[in-house]
């Protein structure tokens, strides 16, 4: 009751203030100040995240440069290009080419239609096959160690992706999205995310098997990340990605 009366008093005060020119001017200035403050916080957060992305990407690319050379030479021995470029859907539906080290045969995309019936993902939006015959011997190793994902740091430098964020889907997957599923497109896609490290319950030290997470839960985890993202949260997810890879979670 007290709370309701307090709100009524505030509304009455605003109405009285709006009755004169100076009062209206103060109200407009107050509204602009709140708007500028909100934009400063939001843009400042985005700037910190972008700076974090650039610094981490440059450091990782520098440290991984010997690995890049070795893997590139091994892939070239199998024939075909070193990098695999695939169209993905980014923030707000914008398309971009995501880079990976090629881990499959050259005509892998053409052979996909023949394998869709063997999809391990029951919901059928995403495709996953445990013993995919398209994967090359070198590809199996770089996939198991997540080395195939390293070129995505180039996508981060370009601004197509972030270090942490929902994984970028394929256009054919987005075509099957419901309006609720599209909420995961409200952030810049990332190299790693909550379901990549298997954090399902929000536990600080939780690392689980990402392959046990179905599509609906992936969406829920992505939306949870978008609604609560912060610099410290991104840093912790990135740190948890290392043991997730070392322990072979989700491989």
Beta strands, then each sheet from edge to edge (+ up, - down):
strand 1: 83-89
strand 2: 95-101
strand 3: 162-164
strand 4: 190-192
sheet 1: 1+ 2-
sheet 2: 3+ 4+
end
